[in-house]
């Protein structure tokens, strides 16, 4: 007697094979993103450590006519805005990282571009959170001179957060089909 496999069993096996491929691709993208987050976080923390080791709080080093390095402790959020209650901002930043990250992964899908830009935001946020937990404030040290309306001091974490957020916004607005994947 010949046994015939039901069509559902064949299609289920095929779907599982497709899912395996999607899972492997998702893991690959997450691994790349995690590696990128580690690199950006390391850059942010190394530059902060270098400033702490080389400059006293408030000390200024003028690199050129455009750029100064001055060690300040930022008790506010990005670029020194909204000073006070640094641990509340650290908790809020953590919630924004988790919530925003989840939203963008669901909205844009797991793709390399979105995950790299999201990784920039996550790493920058984590770096500022680490500074806040360790020192009670973020370590800011970059000042740009010669711009009349610009008097902020910031760090590389702020730069990564800003670039990552702008690029995620651009991806979101343009909604390129090649940057999107089918929902899982």
Secondary structure, 3 states (H helix, E strand, C coil): CCCCCCHHHHHHHHHHHHHHHHHHHHHHHHHHHHHHHHHHHHHHHHHHHHHHHHCCCCCEEECCCCEEEEEEEECCCHHHCCCCCHHHHHHHHHHHHHHHHHHHHHHHCCCHHHHHHHHHHHHHHHHHHHHHHHHCCEEEEEEECCCCCCCCEECHHHHHHHHHHHHHHHHHHHCCHHHCCCCC
